[in-house]
Structures are given as structure tokens and as C-alpha cells.
């Protein structure tokens, strides 16, 4: 879990978090969904 600032609009999912990026890279075969919660 990480809190990322929302900046503008994009057609692609852009993750500016090394912690999340490394986790997804190490577990990409186990993940099929990314849940995004906006407060």
C-alpha cells in the first residue's frame, strides 16, 4: 500500500512508487487486478 499524488489525466496506469513497482514485478504472475481507491 502506498499513497500517491494524483496529477492530471493519462490513458495508461502510471505508478510512481518504487515499492509498488518492485512488488508488481516480483509477483506479476499472481496479480490480475490493481485496485485504486481515491479519497
C-alpha positions in Angstrom: 0.0 0.0 0.0 1.3 3.4 -0.9 -0.3 6.9 -1.1 0.5 8.5 -4.5 -0.4 12.1 -5.5 -2.8 12.3 -8.4 -1.5 14.6 -11.2 -3.7 15.1 -14.2 -5.0 12.6 -16.7 -3.5 9.6 -18.5 -4.6 6.8 -20.8 -2.2 4.4 -19.1 -1.7 3.4 -15.5 1.4 5.2 -14.3 2.8 4.1 -10.9 5.3 6.5 -9.4 6.2 4.3 -6.5 9.3 2.1 -6.3 7.7 -0.1 -3.6 4.6 -0.9 -5.7 6.6 -1.3 -8.9 9.1 -3.8 -7.4 6.2 -5.7 -5.8 4.3 -6.0 -9.0 7.5 -7.0 -10.9 8.2 -9.8 -8.4 4.5 -11.0 -8.2 3.2 -10.3 -11.8 2.1 -13.9 -12.2 0.0 -13.7 -9.1 -1.7 -10.4 -9.8 -4.5 -9.8 -12.3 -6.2 -6.8 -10.7 -5.0 -3.5 -9.3 -7.5 -1.7 -7.0 -7.3 2.1 -7.0 -9.0 3.9 -4.1 -9.5 7.7 -4.3 -10.2 9.6 -1.1 
